[in-house]
Amino acid sequence: MSARLHVDLDALVANIAHVRATVSPAELMLVVKDDAYGHGLGPVVRAAVAAGVNWFGAFDVRTGCAVREAVDDDARIFAWIAASRGDLDAAVAARIDLGIGDADLLEELAEAARDAHASMRVHLKIDTGLHRNGVRPEQWPGFVARAAALQTEGVIEVAGVWSHIAEASDAEDDEARSVYEWALRQATAAGLRPAMRHLAASAASFARPEFRYDMVRVGAFCYGIRSAGGPSADHLGLRPIGRLDADVVEVAEEFARIGLGALDGLPSSLERRAMVGTPAGSRSLVAIGATESLVAAWPGAVVGDVVTVYGPGVAGESTATDLAEIIGTIGEEVALRVSPLVPRRYTRR
Ligand SMILES: *Cc1c(COP(=O)(O)O)cnc(C)c1O
């Protein structure tokens, strides 16, 4: 393989500043699941800390523990997938804020905190319609009452109430938000005063101010990945931070062969459908093999030329989301398909 993913950490920092300015006074939680959307967890987290980010969204506890190794004690790490007692113990030890959307899990966490003589910060999750874990509305009043009792006992501190929305249609999101508002009132009635109410991810954090509450959980936009079918990164004031480049390894009359294929994460469904950037402008990606692919030839092509599969700064550039739209998926999916074996190259002024 002769390809690499360039990650522009200055662009990341600029995006973070722009997101924070846009959502202020709400706080930004930078979502770093899936190895920071394929850009590399450690460098992304360190650059974000230097830029003043204080909240990280980790998905699972294992990722949360990896984030903890890169940040100070006072940085807040939120994880919302804990699969075992081992996970809960690890979350207690790493002082992770846990998202809890299940009554049994709340009891298990309380047990883990009791055993460790610790108090765990939890964010209670209401299912507002996505059915991706979260406590159903009919169970919610009992759930918040139990959480209040555990808080009085001192084993948990209810730091947040949250949910996740589809961001696919405004009408559905509005309905989800009215369930969320109801859930907040129930929490208040149970005596809880969660400091962090959070509902929105990238799209709603920009487009729907009333969804911002105390904090927004943003991944895609911080990496400069626009929503499929949504406004351009330029329009949003964001810059893509990743650029996937591959070297030309062979030149023939009709094609140039590049050292990047399906096994490296190039979706084979892009064959004959995507344009890539070459020194002579955009050309069709005519074949995708396991480890190599063919690009339509251009005049003067030589071995060692660089082809940009996606990313900023090339003629006729595609973005990860442009490619995703061709094959009916989202930009995040294209970005995080890039194999961990493709080296990441970081630039930072
Ligand atoms: C992935 C994720 C986010 C971030 O979504 P983006 O659209 O990438 O900003 C926020 N919250 C949860 C629960 C997520 O799983």
The ligand as a Tripos MOL2 file, in Angstrom:
@<TRIPOS>MOLECULE
LIG
   15    15     1     0     0
SMALL
NO_CHARGES

@<TRIPOS>ATOM
      1 C1        -22.0170    9.8490   17.0210 C.3       1 LIG1
      2 C2        -22.8230   10.5270   18.0470 C.ar      1 LIG1
      3 C3        -22.8520   11.9250   18.1380 C.ar      1 LIG1
      4 C4        -22.1560   12.8190   17.1430 C.3       1 LIG1
      5 O1        -22.8410   12.8400   15.9180 O.3       1 LIG1
      6 P1        -22.3290   13.7650   14.7060 P.3       1 LIG1
      7 O2        -23.4700   13.8020   13.7740 O.co2     1 LIG1
      8 O3        -21.1140   13.0940   14.1650 O.co2     1 LIG1
      9 O4        -22.0110   15.0920   15.2810 O.co2     1 LIG1
     10 C5        -23.5680   12.4940   19.1770 C.ar      1 LIG1
     11 N1        -24.2230   11.7330   20.0880 N.ar      1 LIG1
     12 C6        -24.2230   10.3950   20.0210 C.ar      1 LIG1
     13 C7        -24.9750    9.6190   21.0440 C.3       1 LIG1
     14 C8        -23.5310    9.7440   19.0060 C.ar      1 LIG1
     15 O5        -23.5480    8.4080   18.9450 O.3       1 LIG1
@<TRIPOS>BOND
     1     1     2 1
     2     2     3 ar
     3     2    14 ar
     4     3     4 1
     5     3    10 ar
     6     4     5 1
     7     5     6 1
     8     6     7 2
     9     6     8 1
    10     6     9 1
    11    10    11 ar
    12    11    12 ar
    13    12    13 1
    14    12    14 ar
    15    14    15 1
@<TRIPOS>SUBSTRUCTURE
     1 LIG1         1 GROUP 0 **** ****
